[in-house]
Amino acid sequence: MEQRISMTTLAVPDVAQARRFFEEGLGWKVNAAPSPDVVFFQVIGGVFALYSREALEREIGRDVTKDTTGAITLAWNARSEQEVDAIFQKAVSAGADPVKHPEKAFWGGYSSYVGVPGGHLLEIAHNPFWKIEADGAVTLPPAQ
């Protein structure tokens, strides 16, 4: 198996609301929306999807937790601390809940968190140790 993740999917109670946040609020472009239950965005290196929690439960045949602030977060890396501040404000203006305002992080970067519609956490951070390529792809430093 190749070391990659092809798609990240958020199970949300209201796909239309979450879609508006990413599409209208943050300016992302939808690549496909084959039904009211699912929306796909092309992102660098893969696909990001919003999927109805109800539809996911039907698909897998079991309940899906409604706890969205568990052990998984999404992260968006900025090229500077100023960009973190700007995107944090943009996200809040678009309807995200401010969870942690931008601040210096213990690990040497600059980090913030918002709750996106549906309750999942999105970290908006600048990591000075990671390189962000011109196309937005993140390159990790060599293992030490």
SESELO-91681 format. One record per residue: residue number from 1; x, y, z of N, C-alpha, C in turn. Coordinates in Angstrom, 1 decimal, padded with zeros to 4 digits. Example, Ala and Ser with C-alpha at 12.3 -4.5 7.8 and 13.67 -1.06 7.14 Angstrom:
<pts>
<pt num="1" n_xx="013.2" n_yy="-005.7" n_zz="007.8" ca_xx="012.3" ca_yy="-004.5" ca_zz="007.8" c_xx="013.2" c_yy="-003.3" c_zz="007.8"/>
<pt num="2" n_xx="012.8" n_yy="-002.2" n_zz="007.1" ca_xx="013.7" ca_yy="-001.1" ca_zz="007.1" c_xx="012.9" c_yy="000.0" c_zz="007.9"/>
</pts>
This chain:
<pts>
<pt num="1" n_xx="000.8" n_yy="-001.2" n_zz="000.0" ca_xx="000.0" ca_yy="000.0" ca_zz="000.0" c_xx="000.9" c_yy="001.2" c_zz="000.0"/>
<pt num="2" n_xx="000.6" n_yy="002.2" n_zz="-000.9" ca_xx="001.3" ca_yy="003.4" ca_zz="-000.9" c_xx="001.0" c_yy="004.3" c_zz="000.3"/>
<pt num="3" n_xx="002.0" n_yy="005.0" n_zz="000.8" ca_xx="001.8" ca_yy="005.9" ca_zz="002.0" c_xx="001.2" c_yy="007.2" c_zz="001.6"/>
<pt num="4" n_xx="-000.2" n_yy="007.1" n_zz="001.6" ca_xx="-001.0" ca_yy="008.3" ca_zz="001.2" c_xx="-002.4" c_yy="008.2" c_zz="001.7"/>
<pt num="5" n_xx="-003.1" n_yy="009.3" n_zz="001.8" ca_xx="-004.5" ca_yy="009.3" ca_zz="002.1" c_xx="-005.1" c_yy="010.0" c_zz="000.9"/>
<pt num="6" n_xx="-006.1" n_yy="009.3" n_zz="000.3" ca_xx="-006.7" ca_yy="009.9" ca_zz="-000.9" c_xx="-007.8" c_yy="010.9" c_zz="-000.7"/>
<pt num="7" n_xx="-008.6" n_yy="010.6" n_zz="000.4" ca_xx="-009.7" ca_yy="011.5" ca_zz="000.7" c_xx="-009.9" c_yy="011.6" c_zz="002.2"/>
<pt num="8" n_xx="-010.3" n_yy="012.8" n_zz="002.6" ca_xx="-010.7" ca_yy="013.1" ca_zz="004.0" c_xx="-012.2" c_yy="013.5" c_zz="003.9"/>
<pt num="9" n_xx="-013.0" n_yy="012.9" n_zz="004.7" ca_xx="-014.4" ca_yy="013.2" ca_zz="004.7" c_xx="-014.9" c_yy="013.6" c_zz="006.1"/>
<pt num="10" n_xx="-015.7" n_yy="014.7" n_zz="006.1" ca_xx="-016.3" ca_yy="015.1" ca_zz="007.4" c_xx="-017.8" c_yy="014.7" c_zz="007.3"/>
<pt num="11" n_xx="-018.2" n_yy="013.9" n_zz="008.3" ca_xx="-019.6" ca_yy="013.6" ca_zz="008.4" c_xx="-020.3" c_yy="014.8" c_zz="009.2"/>
<pt num="12" n_xx="-021.2" n_yy="015.5" n_zz="008.5" ca_xx="-021.9" ca_yy="016.7" ca_zz="009.1" c_xx="-023.4" c_yy="016.5" c_zz="009.1"/>
<pt num="13" n_xx="-024.0" n_yy="017.2" n_zz="010.0" ca_xx="-025.5" ca_yy="017.1" ca_zz="010.1" c_xx="-026.2" c_yy="017.8" c_zz="009.0"/>
<pt num="14" n_xx="-025.5" n_yy="018.9" n_zz="008.4" ca_xx="-026.2" ca_yy="019.7" ca_zz="007.4" c_xx="-025.1" c_yy="020.0" c_zz="006.3"/>
<pt num="15" n_xx="-025.2" n_yy="019.2" n_zz="005.2" ca_xx="-024.2" ca_yy="019.4" ca_zz="004.2" c_xx="-024.3" c_yy="020.8" c_zz="003.5"/>
<pt num="16" n_xx="-025.5" n_yy="021.3" n_zz="003.3" ca_xx="-025.7" ca_yy="022.6" ca_zz="002.7" c_xx="-025.0" c_yy="023.7" c_zz="003.5"/>
<pt num="17" n_xx="-025.2" n_yy="023.7" n_zz="004.8" ca_xx="-024.6" ca_yy="024.7" ca_zz="005.6" c_xx="-023.0" c_yy="024.6" c_zz="005.6"/>
<pt num="18" n_xx="-022.5" n_yy="023.4" n_zz="005.7" ca_xx="-021.1" ca_yy="023.2" ca_zz="005.7" c_xx="-020.5" c_yy="023.6" c_zz="004.3"/>
<pt num="19" n_xx="-021.2" n_yy="023.3" n_zz="003.2" ca_xx="-020.8" ca_yy="023.6" ca_zz="001.9" c_xx="-020.7" c_yy="025.1" c_zz="001.7"/>
<pt num="20" n_xx="-021.8" n_yy="025.8" n_zz="002.2" ca_xx="-021.7" ca_yy="027.3" ca_zz="002.2" c_xx="-020.5" c_yy="027.9" c_zz="002.9"/>
<pt num="21" n_xx="-020.2" n_yy="027.3" n_zz="004.0" ca_xx="-019.0" ca_yy="027.8" ca_zz="004.8" c_xx="-017.7" c_yy="027.7" c_zz="003.9"/>
<pt num="22" n_xx="-017.5" n_yy="026.5" n_zz="003.4" ca_xx="-016.2" ca_yy="026.3" ca_zz="002.6" c_xx="-016.3" c_yy="027.0" c_zz="001.2"/>
<pt num="23" n_xx="-017.5" n_yy="027.0" n_zz="000.6" ca_xx="-017.6" ca_yy="027.6" ca_zz="-000.8" c_xx="-017.7" c_yy="029.1" c_zz="-000.7"/>
<pt num="24" n_xx="-018.7" n_yy="029.6" n_zz="000.0" ca_xx="-018.9" ca_yy="031.0" ca_zz="000.0" c_xx="-018.1" c_yy="031.7" c_zz="001.0"/>
<pt num="25" n_xx="-017.9" n_yy="031.1" n_zz="002.2" ca_xx="-017.2" ca_yy="031.8" ca_zz="003.3" c_xx="-015.7" c_yy="031.8" c_zz="003.0"/>
<pt num="26" n_xx="-015.1" n_yy="030.6" n_zz="002.6" ca_xx="-013.7" ca_yy="030.6" ca_zz="002.4" c_xx="-013.2" c_yy="030.6" c_zz="001.0"/>
<pt num="27" n_xx="-014.2" n_yy="030.6" n_zz="000.0" ca_xx="-013.8" ca_yy="030.7" ca_zz="-001.4" c_xx="-013.4" c_yy="029.4" c_zz="-002.1"/>
<pt num="28" n_xx="-013.6" n_yy="028.3" n_zz="-001.5" ca_xx="-013.2" ca_yy="027.0" ca_zz="-002.1" c_xx="-014.2" c_yy="026.7" c_zz="-003.2"/>
<pt num="29" n_xx="-013.7" n_yy="025.9" n_zz="-004.2" ca_xx="-014.5" ca_yy="025.6" ca_zz="-005.4" c_xx="-015.0" c_yy="024.1" c_zz="-005.3"/>
<pt num="30" n_xx="-016.3" n_yy="023.9" n_zz="-005.4" ca_xx="-016.8" ca_yy="022.5" ca_zz="-005.4" c_xx="-016.5" c_yy="021.9" c_zz="-006.8"/>
<pt num="31" n_xx="-016.0" n_yy="020.7" n_zz="-006.7" ca_xx="-015.7" ca_yy="019.9" ca_zz="-008.0" c_xx="-016.9" c_yy="019.0" c_zz="-008.4"/>
<pt num="32" n_xx="-017.6" n_yy="018.5" n_zz="-007.4" ca_xx="-018.7" ca_yy="017.6" ca_zz="-007.7" c_xx="-019.6" c_yy="017.6" c_zz="-006.5"/>
<pt num="33" n_xx="-020.9" n_yy="017.5" n_zz="-006.8" ca_xx="-022.0" ca_yy="017.4" ca_zz="-005.8" c_xx="-023.0" c_yy="016.5" c_zz="-006.3"/>
<pt num="34" n_xx="-022.8" n_yy="015.2" n_zz="-006.4" ca_xx="-023.7" ca_yy="014.3" ca_zz="-007.0" c_xx="-025.0" c_yy="014.1" c_zz="-006.4"/>
<pt num="35" n_xx="-025.2" n_yy="014.5" n_zz="-005.1" ca_xx="-026.5" ca_yy="014.4" ca_zz="-004.4" c_xx="-026.4" c_yy="015.5" c_zz="-003.3"/>
<pt num="36" n_xx="-027.6" n_yy="015.7" n_zz="-002.7" ca_xx="-027.6" ca_yy="016.7" ca_zz="-001.6" c_xx="-026.8" c_yy="016.2" c_zz="-000.3"/>
<pt num="37" n_xx="-026.5" n_yy="014.9" n_zz="-000.4" ca_xx="-025.8" ca_yy="014.2" ca_zz="000.8" c_xx="-024.3" c_yy="014.3" c_zz="000.7"/>
<pt num="38" n_xx="-023.7" n_yy="014.8" n_zz="-000.4" ca_xx="-022.2" ca_yy="014.8" ca_zz="-000.5" c_xx="-021.7" c_yy="015.9" c_zz="-001.4"/>
<pt num="39" n_xx="-020.6" n_yy="016.4" n_zz="-001.0" ca_xx="-019.9" ca_yy="017.5" ca_zz="-001.8" c_xx="-018.4" c_yy="017.1" c_zz="-001.8"/>
<pt num="40" n_xx="-017.8" n_yy="017.3" n_zz="-003.0" ca_xx="-016.4" ca_yy="017.0" ca_zz="-003.1" c_xx="-015.6" c_yy="018.2" c_zz="-003.6"/>
<pt num="41" n_xx="-014.5" n_yy="018.5" n_zz="-002.9" ca_xx="-013.6" ca_yy="019.6" ca_zz="-003.2" c_xx="-012.2" c_yy="018.9" c_zz="-003.6"/>
<pt num="42" n_xx="-011.7" n_yy="019.4" n_zz="-004.7" ca_xx="-010.3" ca_yy="018.9" ca_zz="-005.0" c_xx="-009.3" c_yy="019.8" c_zz="-004.2"/>
<pt num="43" n_xx="-008.5" n_yy="019.1" n_zz="-003.5" ca_xx="-007.4" ca_yy="019.8" ca_zz="-002.7" c_xx="-006.1" c_yy="019.2" c_zz="-003.1"/>
<pt num="44" n_xx="-005.0" n_yy="019.9" n_zz="-002.8" ca_xx="-003.7" ca_yy="019.5" ca_zz="-003.2" c_xx="-003.5" c_yy="018.1" c_zz="-002.6"/>
<pt num="45" n_xx="-003.2" n_yy="017.2" n_zz="-003.5" ca_xx="-002.8" ca_yy="015.8" ca_zz="-003.1" c_xx="-004.0" c_yy="014.9" c_zz="-002.8"/>
<pt num="46" n_xx="-005.2" n_yy="015.4" n_zz="-003.0" ca_xx="-006.4" ca_yy="014.5" ca_zz="-002.7" c_xx="-007.7" c_yy="015.2" c_zz="-002.9"/>
<pt num="47" n_xx="-008.7" n_yy="014.6" n_zz="-002.1" ca_xx="-010.0" ca_yy="015.1" ca_zz="-002.2" c_xx="-010.5" c_yy="015.3" c_zz="-000.7"/>
<pt num="48" n_xx="-011.3" n_yy="016.4" n_zz="-000.6" ca_xx="-011.9" ca_yy="016.7" ca_zz="000.7" c_xx="-013.4" c_yy="016.6" c_zz="000.5"/>
<pt num="49" n_xx="-014.2" n_yy="015.9" n_zz="001.3" ca_xx="-015.6" ca_yy="015.7" ca_zz="001.1" c_xx="-016.4" c_yy="016.1" c_zz="002.4"/>
<pt num="50" n_xx="-017.6" n_yy="016.5" n_zz="002.1" ca_xx="-018.6" ca_yy="016.7" ca_zz="003.2" c_xx="-019.7" c_yy="015.7" c_zz="002.9"/>
<pt num="51" n_xx="-020.1" n_yy="015.0" n_zz="003.9" ca_xx="-021.0" ca_yy="013.9" ca_zz="003.7" c_xx="-022.0" c_yy="013.9" c_zz="004.8"/>
<pt num="52" n_xx="-023.3" n_yy="013.7" n_zz="004.5" ca_xx="-024.3" ca_yy="013.7" ca_zz="005.5" c_xx="-024.1" c_yy="012.6" c_zz="006.5"/>
<pt num="53" n_xx="-024.2" n_yy="013.0" n_zz="007.8" ca_xx="-024.0" ca_yy="011.9" ca_zz="008.8" c_xx="-025.0" c_yy="010.8" c_zz="008.7"/>
<pt num="54" n_xx="-026.3" n_yy="011.2" n_zz="008.4" ca_xx="-027.3" ca_yy="010.2" ca_zz="008.2" c_xx="-027.0" c_yy="009.2" c_zz="007.0"/>
<pt num="55" n_xx="-026.5" n_yy="009.8" n_zz="005.9" ca_xx="-026.1" ca_yy="009.0" ca_zz="004.7" c_xx="-025.0" c_yy="008.1" c_zz="005.1"/>
<pt num="56" n_xx="-024.0" n_yy="008.5" n_zz="005.8" ca_xx="-022.9" ca_yy="007.7" ca_zz="006.2" c_xx="-023.4" c_yy="006.5" c_zz="007.1"/>
<pt num="57" n_xx="-024.3" n_yy="006.8" n_zz="008.0" ca_xx="-024.8" ca_yy="005.8" ca_zz="008.9" c_xx="-025.5" c_yy="004.7" c_zz="008.0"/>
<pt num="58" n_xx="-026.3" n_yy="005.1" n_zz="007.0" ca_xx="-027.0" ca_yy="004.2" ca_zz="006.2" c_xx="-025.9" c_yy="003.4" c_zz="005.4"/>
<pt num="59" n_xx="-024.9" n_yy="004.0" n_zz="004.9" ca_xx="-023.9" ca_yy="003.4" ca_zz="004.1" c_xx="-023.1" c_yy="002.3" c_zz="004.8"/>
<pt num="60" n_xx="-022.7" n_yy="002.6" n_zz="006.1" ca_xx="-021.9" ca_yy="001.6" ca_zz="006.8" c_xx="-022.7" c_yy="000.7" c_zz="007.7"/>
<pt num="61" n_xx="-024.0" n_yy="001.0" n_zz="007.9" ca_xx="-024.9" ca_yy="000.2" ca_zz="008.7" c_xx="-024.7" c_yy="000.3" c_zz="010.2"/>
<pt num="62" n_xx="-024.3" n_yy="001.4" n_zz="010.6" ca_xx="-024.1" ca_yy="001.6" ca_zz="012.1" c_xx="-024.1" c_yy="003.1" c_zz="012.4"/>
<pt num="63" n_xx="-024.3" n_yy="003.4" n_zz="013.7" ca_xx="-024.3" ca_yy="004.8" ca_zz="014.1" c_xx="-023.0" c_yy="005.4" c_zz="014.0"/>
<pt num="64" n_xx="-022.9" n_yy="006.7" n_zz="013.8" ca_xx="-021.7" ca_yy="007.5" ca_zz="013.7" c_xx="-021.7" c_yy="008.4" c_zz="014.9"/>
<pt num="65" n_xx="-020.6" n_yy="008.5" n_zz="015.6" ca_xx="-020.5" ca_yy="009.4" ca_zz="016.7" c_xx="-020.9" c_yy="010.8" c_zz="016.3"/>
<pt num="66" n_xx="-021.5" n_yy="011.5" n_zz="017.2" ca_xx="-021.9" ca_yy="012.9" ca_zz="017.0" c_xx="-020.8" c_yy="013.8" c_zz="017.6"/>
<pt num="67" n_xx="-019.9" n_yy="013.2" n_zz="018.4" ca_xx="-018.7" ca_yy="014.0" ca_zz="018.9" c_xx="-017.7" c_yy="014.3" c_zz="017.8"/>
<pt num="68" n_xx="-017.7" n_yy="015.5" n_zz="017.5" ca_xx="-016.8" ca_yy="016.0" ca_zz="016.4" c_xx="-015.5" c_yy="016.6" c_zz="016.8"/>
<pt num="69" n_xx="-015.3" n_yy="016.7" n_zz="018.1" ca_xx="-014.1" ca_yy="017.3" ca_zz="018.6" c_xx="-013.3" c_yy="016.3" c_zz="019.4"/>
<pt num="70" n_xx="-013.2" n_yy="015.1" n_zz="018.8" ca_xx="-012.5" ca_yy="014.0" ca_zz="019.4" c_xx="-011.0" c_yy="014.1" c_zz="019.1"/>
<pt num="71" n_xx="-010.4" n_yy="013.0" n_zz="018.7" ca_xx="-009.0" ca_yy="012.9" ca_zz="018.5" c_xx="-008.5" c_yy="013.3" c_zz="017.1"/>
<pt num="72" n_xx="-009.4" n_yy="013.8" n_zz="016.3" ca_xx="-009.0" ca_yy="014.2" ca_zz="014.9" c_xx="-009.2" c_yy="015.6" c_zz="014.7"/>
<pt num="73" n_xx="-008.3" n_yy="016.3" n_zz="014.1" ca_xx="-008.5" ca_yy="017.7" ca_zz="013.6" c_xx="-008.0" c_yy="017.8" c_zz="012.2"/>
<pt num="74" n_xx="-008.5" n_yy="018.8" n_zz="011.5" ca_xx="-008.0" ca_yy="019.1" ca_zz="010.2" c_xx="-007.0" c_yy="020.3" c_zz="010.4"/>
<pt num="75" n_xx="-006.1" n_yy="020.5" n_zz="009.5" ca_xx="-005.2" ca_yy="021.6" ca_zz="009.6" c_xx="-005.0" c_yy="022.2" c_zz="008.3"/>
<pt num="76" n_xx="-004.9" n_yy="023.6" n_zz="008.3" ca_xx="-004.6" ca_yy="024.3" ca_zz="007.1" c_xx="-003.3" c_yy="025.2" c_zz="007.5"/>
<pt num="77" n_xx="-002.2" n_yy="025.0" n_zz="006.7" ca_xx="-001.0" ca_yy="025.6" ca_zz="007.0" c_xx="-000.8" c_yy="026.9" c_zz="006.2"/>
<pt num="78" n_xx="-000.5" n_yy="028.0" n_zz="006.9" ca_xx="-000.3" ca_yy="029.3" ca_zz="006.3" c_xx="001.2" c_yy="029.5" c_zz="006.1"/>
<pt num="79" n_xx="001.5" n_yy="030.5" n_zz="005.2" ca_xx="002.9" ca_yy="030.8" ca_zz="005.0" c_xx="003.5" c_yy="031.8" c_zz="006.0"/>
<pt num="80" n_xx="002.7" n_yy="032.4" n_zz="006.8" ca_xx="003.1" ca_yy="033.4" ca_zz="007.8" c_xx="002.1" c_yy="033.5" c_zz="008.9"/>
<pt num="81" n_xx="002.6" n_yy="034.1" n_zz="010.0" ca_xx="001.7" ca_yy="034.4" ca_zz="011.1" c_xx="000.6" c_yy="035.3" c_zz="010.7"/>
<pt num="82" n_xx="000.9" n_yy="036.3" n_zz="009.9" ca_xx="-000.1" ca_yy="037.3" ca_zz="009.4" c_xx="-001.2" c_yy="036.6" c_zz="008.6"/>
<pt num="83" n_xx="-000.8" n_yy="035.6" n_zz="007.8" ca_xx="-001.8" ca_yy="034.8" ca_zz="007.0" c_xx="-002.7" c_yy="034.0" c_zz="008.0"/>
<pt num="84" n_xx="-002.1" n_yy="033.5" n_zz="009.1" ca_xx="-003.0" ca_yy="032.8" ca_zz="010.1" c_xx="-004.0" c_yy="033.8" c_zz="010.6"/>
<pt num="85" n_xx="-003.6" n_yy="035.0" n_zz="011.0" ca_xx="-004.5" ca_yy="035.9" ca_zz="011.5" c_xx="-005.6" c_yy="036.2" c_zz="010.5"/>
<pt num="86" n_xx="-005.3" n_yy="036.5" n_zz="009.3" ca_xx="-006.3" ca_yy="036.8" ca_zz="008.2" c_xx="-007.2" c_yy="035.7" c_zz="008.0"/>
<pt num="87" n_xx="-006.7" n_yy="034.5" n_zz="007.9" ca_xx="-007.6" ca_yy="033.3" ca_zz="007.6" c_xx="-008.5" c_yy="033.0" c_zz="008.8"/>
<pt num="88" n_xx="-008.0" n_yy="033.1" n_zz="010.0" ca_xx="-008.8" ca_yy="032.9" ca_zz="011.2" c_xx="-010.0" c_yy="033.9" c_zz="011.2"/>
<pt num="89" n_xx="-009.7" n_yy="035.2" n_zz="010.9" ca_xx="-010.8" ca_yy="036.2" ca_zz="010.8" c_xx="-011.8" c_yy="035.8" c_zz="009.7"/>
<pt num="90" n_xx="-011.3" n_yy="035.4" n_zz="008.5" ca_xx="-012.1" ca_yy="035.0" ca_zz="007.4" c_xx="-013.0" c_yy="033.9" c_zz="007.8"/>
<pt num="91" n_xx="-012.5" n_yy="032.9" n_zz="008.5" ca_xx="-013.2" ca_yy="031.7" ca_zz="008.9" c_xx="-014.3" c_yy="032.1" c_zz="009.9"/>
<pt num="92" n_xx="-014.0" n_yy="032.9" n_zz="010.9" ca_xx="-015.0" ca_yy="033.4" ca_zz="011.9" c_xx="-016.1" c_yy="034.2" c_zz="011.2"/>
<pt num="93" n_xx="-015.7" n_yy="035.1" n_zz="010.3" ca_xx="-016.7" ca_yy="035.9" ca_zz="009.5" c_xx="-017.6" c_yy="035.0" c_zz="008.7"/>
<pt num="94" n_xx="-017.1" n_yy="033.9" n_zz="008.3" ca_xx="-017.9" ca_yy="032.9" ca_zz="007.4" c_xx="-018.8" c_yy="032.0" c_zz="008.3"/>
<pt num="95" n_xx="-018.7" n_yy="032.1" n_zz="009.6" ca_xx="-019.5" ca_yy="031.3" ca_zz="010.5" c_xx="-018.9" c_yy="030.3" c_zz="011.3"/>
<pt num="96" n_xx="-017.5" n_yy="030.2" n_zz="011.3" ca_xx="-016.8" ca_yy="029.3" ca_zz="012.2" c_xx="-016.9" c_yy="029.8" c_zz="013.6"/>
<pt num="97" n_xx="-016.9" n_yy="028.9" n_zz="014.6" ca_xx="-016.8" ca_yy="029.3" ca_zz="016.0" c_xx="-015.3" c_yy="029.4" c_zz="016.4"/>
<pt num="98" n_xx="-014.9" n_yy="030.6" n_zz="016.9" ca_xx="-013.5" ca_yy="030.7" ca_zz="017.4" c_xx="-013.3" c_yy="029.9" c_zz="018.6"/>
<pt num="99" n_xx="-012.4" n_yy="028.9" n_zz="018.5" ca_xx="-012.1" ca_yy="028.0" ca_zz="019.6" c_xx="-010.9" c_yy="028.5" c_zz="020.3"/>
<pt num="100" n_xx="-009.8" n_yy="028.8" n_zz="019.6" ca_xx="-008.6" ca_yy="029.3" ca_zz="020.1" c_xx="-008.0" c_yy="030.3" c_zz="019.2"/>
<pt num="101" n_xx="-007.9" n_yy="031.5" n_zz="019.7" ca_xx="-007.4" ca_yy="032.6" ca_zz="018.8" c_xx="-005.9" c_yy="032.4" c_zz="018.5"/>
<pt num="102" n_xx="-005.5" n_yy="033.0" n_zz="017.4" ca_xx="-004.1" ca_yy="032.8" ca_zz="017.0" c_xx="-003.1" c_yy="033.2" c_zz="018.1"/>
<pt num="103" n_xx="-002.1" n_yy="032.4" n_zz="018.4" ca_xx="-001.1" ca_yy="032.7" ca_zz="019.3" c_xx="000.2" c_yy="031.8" c_zz="019.1"/>
<pt num="104" n_xx="001.3" n_yy="032.2" n_zz="019.7" ca_xx="002.5" ca_yy="031.4" ca_zz="019.6" c_xx="002.2" c_yy="030.1" c_zz="020.2"/>
<pt num="105" n_xx="002.7" n_yy="029.0" n_zz="019.6" ca_xx="002.5" ca_yy="027.7" ca_zz="020.0" c_xx="003.7" c_yy="027.1" c_zz="020.7"/>
<pt num="106" n_xx="003.5" n_yy="026.2" n_zz="021.6" ca_xx="004.6" ca_yy="025.6" ca_zz="022.4" c_xx="005.6" c_yy="024.9" c_zz="021.5"/>
<pt num="107" n_xx="005.2" n_yy="024.5" n_zz="020.3" ca_xx="006.1" ca_yy="023.7" ca_zz="019.4" c_xx="006.9" c_yy="024.6" c_zz="018.5"/>
<pt num="108" n_xx="006.8" n_yy="025.9" n_zz="018.7" ca_xx="007.6" ca_yy="026.9" ca_zz="017.9" c_xx="006.9" c_yy="027.5" c_zz="016.8"/>
<pt num="109" n_xx="005.6" n_yy="027.2" n_zz="016.5" ca_xx="004.9" ca_yy="027.9" ca_zz="015.5" c_xx="003.8" c_yy="028.8" c_zz="016.0"/>
<pt num="110" n_xx="002.8" n_yy="029.1" n_zz="015.2" ca_xx="001.8" ca_yy="030.0" ca_zz="015.5" c_xx="000.5" c_yy="029.3" c_zz="015.1"/>
<pt num="111" n_xx="-000.5" n_yy="029.2" n_zz="016.0" ca_xx="-001.6" ca_yy="028.3" ca_zz="015.8" c_xx="-002.9" c_yy="028.9" c_zz="016.3"/>
<pt num="112" n_xx="-004.0" n_yy="028.5" n_zz="015.7" ca_xx="-005.4" ca_yy="028.8" ca_zz="016.1" c_xx="-006.3" c_yy="027.6" c_zz="015.8"/>
<pt num="113" n_xx="-007.5" n_yy="027.6" n_zz="016.3" ca_xx="-008.5" ca_yy="026.6" ca_zz="016.0" c_xx="-009.9" c_yy="027.3" c_zz="015.9"/>
<pt num="114" n_xx="-010.6" n_yy="026.8" n_zz="014.9" ca_xx="-012.0" ca_yy="027.2" ca_zz="014.7" c_xx="-012.9" c_yy="025.9" c_zz="014.6"/>
<pt num="115" n_xx="-014.1" n_yy="026.0" n_zz="015.0" ca_xx="-015.1" ca_yy="024.9" ca_zz="014.8" c_xx="-015.9" c_yy="025.3" c_zz="013.5"/>
<pt num="116" n_xx="-015.8" n_yy="024.4" n_zz="012.5" ca_xx="-016.5" ca_yy="024.6" ca_zz="011.3" c_xx="-017.9" c_yy="024.2" c_zz="011.4"/>
<pt num="117" n_xx="-018.8" n_yy="024.6" n_zz="010.5" ca_xx="-020.2" ca_yy="024.1" ca_zz="010.6" c_xx="-020.2" c_yy="022.6" c_zz="010.6"/>
<pt num="118" n_xx="-020.9" n_yy="022.0" n_zz="011.6" ca_xx="-020.9" ca_yy="020.6" ca_zz="011.8" c_xx="-020.1" c_yy="020.2" c_zz="013.0"/>
<pt num="119" n_xx="-019.3" n_yy="021.2" n_zz="013.5" ca_xx="-018.6" ca_yy="021.0" ca_zz="014.8" c_xx="-017.1" c_yy="020.5" c_zz="014.7"/>
<pt num="120" n_xx="-016.6" n_yy="020.1" n_zz="013.6" ca_xx="-015.3" ca_yy="019.6" ca_zz="013.4" c_xx="-014.3" c_yy="020.8" c_zz="013.7"/>
<pt num="121" n_xx="-013.1" n_yy="020.4" n_zz="014.2" ca_xx="-012.1" ca_yy="021.4" ca_zz="014.4" c_xx="-011.1" c_yy="021.6" c_zz="013.2"/>
<pt num="122" n_xx="-010.8" n_yy="022.8" n_zz="012.9" ca_xx="-009.9" ca_yy="023.2" ca_zz="011.9" c_xx="-008.8" c_yy="024.0" c_zz="012.5"/>
<pt num="123" n_xx="-007.6" n_yy="023.5" n_zz="012.5" ca_xx="-006.4" ca_yy="024.3" ca_zz="013.0" c_xx="-006.0" c_yy="025.1" c_zz="011.8"/>
<pt num="124" n_xx="-005.7" n_yy="026.4" n_zz="012.1" ca_xx="-005.1" ca_yy="027.3" ca_zz="011.1" c_xx="-003.8" c_yy="027.7" c_zz="011.7"/>
<pt num="125" n_xx="-002.7" n_yy="027.3" n_zz="011.1" ca_xx="-001.4" ca_yy="027.4" ca_zz="011.7" c_xx="-000.3" c_yy="027.8" c_zz="010.7"/>
<pt num="126" n_xx="000.8" n_yy="028.3" n_zz="011.3" ca_xx="002.0" ca_yy="028.5" ca_zz="010.6" c_xx="003.1" c_yy="027.7" c_zz="011.3"/>
<pt num="127" n_xx="003.7" n_yy="026.8" n_zz="010.5" ca_xx="004.8" ca_yy="026.0" ca_zz="011.0" c_xx="006.1" c_yy="026.4" c_zz="010.3"/>
<pt num="128" n_xx="007.0" n_yy="027.1" n_zz="011.0" ca_xx="008.2" ca_yy="027.6" ca_zz="010.4" c_xx="009.1" c_yy="026.5" c_zz="010.0"/>
<pt num="129" n_xx="008.9" n_yy="025.3" n_zz="010.4" ca_xx="009.8" ca_yy="024.2" ca_zz="010.1" c_xx="009.4" c_yy="023.4" c_zz="008.9"/>
<pt num="130" n_xx="008.2" n_yy="023.7" n_zz="008.3" ca_xx="007.7" ca_yy="023.0" ca_zz="007.1" c_xx="007.7" c_yy="024.0" c_zz="006.0"/>
<pt num="131" n_xx="008.0" n_yy="023.4" n_zz="004.8" ca_xx="008.0" ca_yy="024.3" ca_zz="003.6" c_xx="006.7" c_yy="024.1" c_zz="002.9"/>
<pt num="132" n_xx="006.1" n_yy="025.3" n_zz="002.5" ca_xx="004.9" ca_yy="025.2" ca_zz="001.7" c_xx="005.3" c_yy="025.6" c_zz="000.2"/>
<pt num="133" n_xx="005.1" n_yy="024.7" n_zz="-000.7" ca_xx="005.5" ca_yy="024.8" ca_zz="-002.1" c_xx="004.6" c_yy="025.9" c_zz="-002.7"/>
<pt num="134" n_xx="005.0" n_yy="026.4" n_zz="-003.9" ca_xx="004.2" ca_yy="027.4" ca_zz="-004.6" c_xx="002.8" c_yy="026.9" c_zz="-004.9"/>
<pt num="135" n_xx="002.6" n_yy="025.6" n_zz="-005.1" ca_xx="001.2" ca_yy="025.1" ca_zz="-005.3" c_xx="000.4" c_yy="024.8" c_zz="-004.0"/>
<pt num="136" n_xx="001.0" n_yy="025.1" n_zz="-002.9" ca_xx="000.4" ca_yy="024.9" ca_zz="-001.6" c_xx="000.7" c_yy="023.6" c_zz="-000.9"/>
<pt num="137" n_xx="001.4" n_yy="022.7" n_zz="-001.6" ca_xx="001.7" ca_yy="021.4" ca_zz="-001.0" c_xx="002.7" c_yy="021.6" c_zz="000.1"/>
<pt num="138" n_xx="002.6" n_yy="020.8" n_zz="001.2" ca_xx="003.5" ca_yy="020.9" ca_zz="002.3" c_xx="004.6" c_yy="019.8" c_zz="002.2"/>
<pt num="139" n_xx="005.8" n_yy="020.3" n_zz="002.4" ca_xx="006.9" ca_yy="019.3" ca_zz="002.4" c_xx="007.5" c_yy="019.3" c_zz="003.8"/>
<pt num="140" n_xx="007.6" n_yy="018.1" n_zz="004.3" ca_xx="008.2" ca_yy="017.9" ca_zz="005.7" c_xx="009.7" c_yy="017.9" c_zz="005.5"/>
<pt num="141" n_xx="010.4" n_yy="018.3" n_zz="006.6" ca_xx="011.9" ca_yy="018.2" ca_zz="006.6" c_xx="012.3" c_yy="016.8" c_zz="006.7"/>
<pt num="142" n_xx="013.5" n_yy="016.4" n_zz="006.3" ca_xx="014.0" ca_yy="015.0" ca_zz="006.4" c_xx="013.9" c_yy="014.5" c_zz="007.8"/>
<pt num="143" n_xx="013.6" n_yy="013.2" n_zz="008.0" ca_xx="013.5" ca_yy="012.6" ca_zz="009.3" c_xx="014.8" c_yy="012.7" c_zz="010.0"/>
<pt num="144" n_xx="014.8" n_yy="012.9" n_zz="011.3" ca_xx="016.0" ca_yy="013.1" ca_zz="012.1" c_xx="016.2" c_yy="011.9" c_zz="013.0"/>
</pts>
